[in-house]
């Protein structure tokens, strides 16, 4: 004699018990598997949402069009989609093009709204809010990424400051520009900073 573990019914053979389980208890097991599957899917969706898709903790409610430095300095867990532009930055000191470090503004799996992915000078602005971002803010996040102050204004680029016959000059799309650190970044802008 064999006994069913679910309902305690007795059977003469294992085959009879197997038929009984399939006929009487098979749908219960299916329901249990489906319930576990649904719970597992909900848990996975929640993990993905909170890890990658969550809204940023930093809202930029500053008045005016210029983005706040707090927005720039706070790494986000997902890319912004409200504003996505790609200015290009080139820095030349004494005739020598400077290599831009990779991953400026990227901190593990999080990134600033202003960041780079490689050393080409292609900057990315990917924000959850539509605001204007200034060139000085890129140097601000570069300073945070490098742990060293990266100075840029009308008189200095890094440690190179106006003096003697050498000065800081800036060009926007091959035209002289005098906005320096206050320049509003635009999509496909070609920004060249020279010290010579």
GIJOUR-V632409 format. One line per field, one symbol per residue. phi: phi as a letter, one per 30 degrees, with the letter a starting at -180 (. if undefined). Layout:
phi->???
//
This chain:
phi->.bcdddbidcbdbddddddeeddccddddddddddddddddddddddddddbcddddccccddicddddddddcdcdbddbdbbbbdccbbbchicddddddhdicbicbbddcabcbcdjdccbbcdbdbdcceeddddddddddibdcdaadcbbhccbeliccbdbbbchicebcdhddeddbdidccbcbba
//
